[in-house]
Amino acid sequence: MTIWIDALSWACLVGGGFFCVVGAIGLLRMPDFYTRVHAASVIETLGAGLILLGLMLQAGLTLVSVKLLMVGVLIFFASPTATHALARAALARGLKPLLADAGSPSSKP
């Protein structure tokens, strides 16, 4: 049984690390503020969530798992809320999203 828990835990840790790396690359490669905010929200929500789940599986049924669960709940509610507030504040200040031009090849059907 412990082999299955360890394997699932490591799968969550590796998956969370993968999403964190992909989100970090997205932060560097994306062209405008709104797409960068989206990449950052992927890191915080999915990457950190999987890492916390993997750590909870490693900790077992202890007080450490309860603390990790509380951190996960905080991230789960605060991260999307903060991302939404940042995007709305930027839009209210007049920062326009970078959209494809009408004549660009990527905008044709």
C-alpha positions in Angstrom: 0.0 0.0 0.0 2.8 2.4 0.8 4.3 1.9 -2.7 1.0 3.1 -4.3 0.8 6.1 -2.0 4.5 7.0 -2.8 3.9 6.5 -6.5 0.8 8.7 -6.4 2.6 11.3 -4.3 5.5 11.5 -6.7 3.2 11.7 -9.7 1.5 14.7 -8.0 4.8 16.3 -7.2 6.2 15.8 -10.7 2.9 17.0 -12.3 2.9 20.1 -10.1 6.5 20.8 -10.9 5.7 20.4 -14.6 2.9 22.9 -14.4 5.1 25.4 -12.5 7.8 25.2 -15.1 5.3 25.6 -18.0 3.7 28.6 -16.2 7.2 30.1 -15.6 8.0 29.7 -19.3 4.6 31.3 -20.1 5.5 34.3 -17.9 8.6 34.8 -20.0 7.1 34.1 -23.4 3.7 35.6 -23.4 3.3 39.0 -25.1 1.0 41.0 -22.9 -0.1 41.5 -19.3 -3.3 39.5 -19.5 -1.7 36.4 -20.9 1.0 36.7 -18.3 -1.6 36.9 -15.6 -3.2 33.7 -16.9 0.2 31.9 -16.9 0.8 33.1 -13.3 -2.6 31.8 -12.2 -1.8 28.4 -13.7 1.3 28.2 -11.6 -0.5 29.2 -8.4 -3.6 27.1 -8.8 -2.7 23.9 -10.6 1.0 23.7 -9.9 0.9 24.6 -6.2 -2.2 22.5 -5.7 -0.7 19.3 -7.1 2.5 19.9 -5.1 0.5 20.4 -1.9 -1.5 17.2 -2.7 1.7 15.3 -3.1 3.1 16.6 0.1 -0.1 15.7 1.9 0.2 12.1 0.6 3.7 11.9 1.9 2.8 13.3 5.3 0.0 10.9 5.9 -2.8 11.6 8.4 -1.0 14.1 10.6 -1.2 17.7 11.7 1.1 18.5 8.9 -1.5 17.4 6.4 -4.1 19.6 8.0 -1.8 22.6 7.7 -1.1 21.8 4.1 -4.8 21.5 3.4 -5.4 24.9 5.0 -2.7 26.4 2.8 -4.3 24.7 -0.2 -7.7 26.1 0.6 -6.3 29.6 1.0 -4.5 29.3 -2.4 -7.6 27.8 -4.0 -9.8 30.8 -3.1 -7.3 33.7 -3.0 -5.3 33.1 -6.2 -8.2 33.3 -8.7 -9.7 36.2 -6.8 -6.4 38.1 -6.9 -5.9 37.3 -10.6 -9.3 38.5 -11.4 -8.8 41.7 -9.4 -5.5 42.4 -11.2 -7.0 41.9 -14.6 -10.0 44.1 -13.8 -7.8 46.9 -12.4 -5.6 46.8 -15.5 -8.7 47.0 -17.7 -10.1 49.8 -15.7 -6.8 51.8 -16.0 -7.1 51.5 -19.8 -4.6 48.7 -20.5 -5.9 47.1 -23.6 -5.3 43.4 -24.4 -3.0 42.6 -27.3 -5.3 41.2 -30.1 -4.5 39.9 -33.5 -4.7 42.4 -36.3 -7.5 42.0 -38.9 -5.0 41.5 -41.7 -2.7 39.0 -40.0 -2.7 35.4 -41.2 -3.6 34.0 -37.8 -6.9 35.9 -37.7 -8.3 34.4 -40.9 -10.8 31.6 -40.6 
